[in-house]
Amino acid sequence: MTVRSLLGPVCLLSLAACAAAASNPPLAAPAAAAVPAPAPAGASARPSSTPAPRPAPTATTREATSTPASSCPTVEAAACGGATLKYAGEVRTILERRCFSCHANDGIAADEHDLSKFTVAHAQRTEIAAMMKECAMPPKGAPPLPGEERRTLLSWAECGAPP
């Protein structure tokens, strides 16, 4: 199962935006937004507060923005039931050190993925697990997470993501 099938294009674009901002120079200039045609008479128009659908990422989005596979060995989650990893402990410490520059406060991906908030991290635990399994984070250009930190985040996410 791939990150794209788990998360869909909206999540990937946010993560890709984080990755693109972290690398210099940007991978590509943003495409100009298409202006939708006016709705036919009698048809209900989309409310202005609803964002237009985003285009699907290209097949190379993950490859251009993720940690190279050669520097990201496969990790498996620890068995659930042993010592319980908690967000407030080791998990938040890793996220602070490795992720908060993009995924907290005014970071480029904080609007949709503010991992400084337990409720957000808990709700996105499936995404976090997928990112760790597929080495999709941190973005290209950032130092890769050591295997033990990736294992800790993966284990926390797959074992219920306790506070």
Secondary structure, 3 states (H helix, E strand, C coil): CCHHHHHHHHHHHHHHHHHHHHCCCCCCCCCCCCCCCCCCCCCCCCCCCCCCCCCCCCCCHHHHHCCCHHHCCCCCCCCCCCCCCCHHHHHHHHHHHHCHHHHCCCCCCCCCCCCCCHHHHHHCHHHHHHHHHCCCCCCCCCCCCCHHHHHHHHHHHHCCCCC
